[in-house]
Amino acid sequence: MTDSKPSMKITKNQRKLIDTGLKIEETPPSPNDMAFNNAILCQVGLPRSKVAEREFMRRCGDAWINVQAGYLDEGDNTPVAQPVPYGVTPRLTMAWITTYAKRHKTREIPTGNSAYEFLSLIGKSYAGTTLKNLRTQINALAACRIQIGYQGRTFNGQPVEQFDAWINDNGIHGNYRWPGVMILSEGYFNELERSAVPLDNRALEALGGSSLALDIYFWLAHRLYRISGKPVRVYWKNLREQFGQEYTGKDSERSFKRKFKESLKQVLTVYPQARVELITGGLSLKQSPPPIAQKCIND
């Protein structure tokens, strides 16, 4: 008698994660696989969902971030209020900005000649990403003011010093003129020189459908290799404060734990060196190699 149990189907995204994890485990990163992100943004991320107010604050231990929505001139000589940036696109964009600035030691960051080209640069496909959403998030990111604080040091300013907003040339079918370049502020650029965290771009592309998974990956990439001695326990209360601000209402704690566990599983698939265990009450973190070895960065 044959087993009649249905087989578990693997989704396209799950297959991509598995294949990427195997490549990362078996193949050392090439220079093009190396990415970077601001160290504080690896500890306290941008909002993951839409913010009703014009200001957002997140804290994690000694680190904190405050994001204030700004204004852009969109071509009619009237300042247009932008929202607080949120979701996947600003996260991947900040990683792309940081990576390009670090590799080329420049504040001038190319954004491609079209929306299609820009999406390719940050590892996203056009499918599932509307032009309107892309425009909204990039404009919001370019306009916002960010304060980042850690152990007595505060960065105040706009990461982006100059950005030519998308301008609708004829008002038909969203035919926007693409800006082509973004210029980072000198203060933010100098901060990247001091504190950028190395990442594997292959993992970023595989996790690019989830803001929470990206945030967990950033955090572990920054945290694990700094651990010395005994494993570190991180409790659900602390994880909720760091990652669960968007979860509110009935059963929010349970919903956060479930979603966090799902996202952590995705992250560990593409960060196979990470020594992380689910334990009663939270996580156990053990000293682990970073996603990109220092010798690869120095080569």
N, C-alpha and C positions, 0 to 999 in steps of 0.2 A: 504494500500500500504506500503510495507516494505522499510526501508531505504537502498538504494543501495550503499552508500558510502563505499569505501574499508576500512577495519580496518588497523590500524597502527601496523605493525609487530615489535616486540622487538627483537633486535639482541642478540646473546649469551653474548656479552660483556656488553650490557645494562642490561640484566637480572642479570649478575654477580654483577654489580655495585649496582643495586637496592637491591638484596638479602644481599649484604655486608653491605649496609647502614642500613638496618633493623636490622641486627645482632648487629652492632655497637650501634645503638640507644637503643636496648632492652637488650643487654647482656654486663655487665662490662668486660673490658679486663682481660684476664688471664695473668700470668707472661710471657707466651710465645708470647702474643700479643704485648708486649711492645718492641718498637724499638727506635733507636736514630740516630741522624745525627749531623754533625758538624754545629754549629750555623751560621757560615759564608756561608757554602754551602747551608743553607736554605734561604739565601738572594741573593746570586749570584752563579748560578749554572755553571756546566761544559757546554761546547757547546752541542747543541742538534743535530747538523748535522756535516758532515765531514768538517774538517778544512784543507784548502790547505797549509797554512803556518805551521811552526813548533812552533808557539806561539799563544796563545789566551788570550785576556783580556776582562773582563766584569766588569762593575761598577754598583753600586746601592747606591746612597746617599754617606754615609761615608764608605761603605764596597766595597771591590774590590777583584777580584781573577785574577791571572795570571798563566796560565798553559803552561809549556814548555815541548815539546816532548823530550824523552830521548832515551837511547840505552840499549839493553839487549844482553847478551851472550847466543846464542841459541844452543851452543854445538859444534860449529866448530872453537872456539877460535877467532872469528871475531865479533866485535860489530855490531849489526844489528839495524839500525834506526827504532824507533817505531813512530807511528803517535800520535797526540794529542787525548786522549780518548774522545769519544762523545756518546750520545744516552742514552738509558735506562739502559743497562748493567752496566756501571760504576756507575750510580746513585744508583742502587739497591745494587751493591757491596759495595760502600762506606757506605751505611746505615747498611748493614750486618756487615762490619768490625767494625763500631762504636758500634753497638749493642753488638757484642760479646766482644769487649774490655771493654765496660762499665759493662756488666753483670759479667764477669769473672775476671776483673781487670788484664788483661794480654795483652802483646804486640804480643803474638804468636796467630795468627788467623788461624784456620783450614779451608782448602778449599775443604775438601772431598777427596774421593779416585778416583773420575771420574768426567767427565763433567756432567753426569746426576745428580750425587749427589750434585755438586756445584750449578747447576741450581735450584735444589730443595731447597737448603739452602737460595738462594736469592729470592725465590718465583716465579721462571720462569719455564715453561715447555719446554721440548726439542723441541716440535712442534713450528716451526717458528723461532727458534734460531739455526743457523748453527754452527757447531763446529768451522769452520774457523772464523766466526764473533766473537764468544765467546773468542777464543784464541787471536784474534787481540785486542779486547778491554781490556781484563785482562792484557795482556802483556803491552799494552800502559799505562794503569793505574799504573801498578807496576813500570814502567820505568820513568814516568813523574815527573817533579819537579813542585811543586805548591807553589806560594806565596799567602798568604791571609792577607789582611790588614783591620783594623777597628779602627778608632779613635786613631791613634797614635801607635797602636801595629801591628807589622808585623811578620807573621810566614814565615820563609824561609826554604825550604827543601823538601825532598821526604817523603810523607806519609808512603811509604813502604821502609823499610831499606834492606830487603832481600827477594828475590823471585827466586825460581829455575824455569827458563823458561821451557815451554813445549818443550820437545825434541822428534823429530820424530825418533822412534827406527829403523824403517825399510823402511821408505819412501813410504809405501803402505797404501792406504785408510786412510791416516791421522791418523795412529796409534800412538798417542802421549803419552809419559810418563807424568803422572800428578804430579805436584809439591807437593801437600798435605798440605803445610803450607806457610803462609805469615807472615813476622815479621814487625810490625810497627816501625817507628823511635820513639825514646824516646820523641823528641820534639812534634811530632804530637799526640802521646798518652797522653802526659800531657795536651795538648790543649783540647782534648776530655774530660778529667776529669773536666776541668773548664767550658766548654761551649756547651755540647751536648744538643740537643733539643729532648724532648720525642715525639714519634709518635706512631700511631696504625699500627701494621704490617698488619692487615687485610686490611686497606686502601691502603697500599703500594702494596700488591698483586693485589688488584682490579684495581689499576691505572697503573700497570706495563707495559701496552702497549703504554704509552704516556710519553715522556720526559717532555713535557710542563705541563701536568696534575700533574706529580710528583713535578715539580718545584713550581707550584702554591700551592700545598698541603704543601710542606716544608715551603714556605714563610708564609702562613696563620697560620700554626702551631707555627711558631716562633713569628709572629707579633701580632695576635689578643689578646692574653691574656696579653700582655704588655700595651695595650691601657688603659688609664684612663681618665675619664671625657667625653668630647664630642666625637662623632664619628669623625673619620679621613677620609678626602677625598683624594683619590689618582686618579690623572688624567691620561688620556690615554697617554699623552706625557711621563709621568714618567713610566708608565707600559711598554711602548714601549722601553724605554731605558733599563729597567730591564729584560724584557722577550722577546723583539722582535728583537734582534740583527741579528737573522738569516733571518729575512724577508726583502728582498730587491727587487728593480725593480718596475715595473708598478703595481699600486694598492696594494703595500705592506702594507700600513697602514690599508686599508680595510680588507685585508687578515688576518693581525694580529688580528684585533678586532674580526673578525668572529671566528677564531681559539681559541682565548683566551676565548671568551664567551662559546664556546662548552666545552673547557677543564674545565673552572670554574664550569659549571653545573655538570660535572662528579665529581669534587672535593667536592662540597657541598653535593652530594649524600652520600659520605662516611665520611664526616665531618659534621654531622647534627647539632653540637653545634655552628658552625661558623655563625656569624651574619654579612653577607655580602650582599649588595644590589647594583645592577646596577643602576646608576643614570646618568643624563645628564652630559656628559664629563668624566665619569670614574666610580669609585666605592666608596661606603661608607662603611667603616669598623667600627664595634662596638666591644667593649670589649666582649670577648667570652671565655668560658672555653677552656683549651688546650685539644688536643685529648686524652691525658692520664692525669688523675688527679694526683696531687702531692702525695695524700695519697696512691694511687696505687703503685707509685714508691717506697715509703718508706716502704710499707708492706713487 
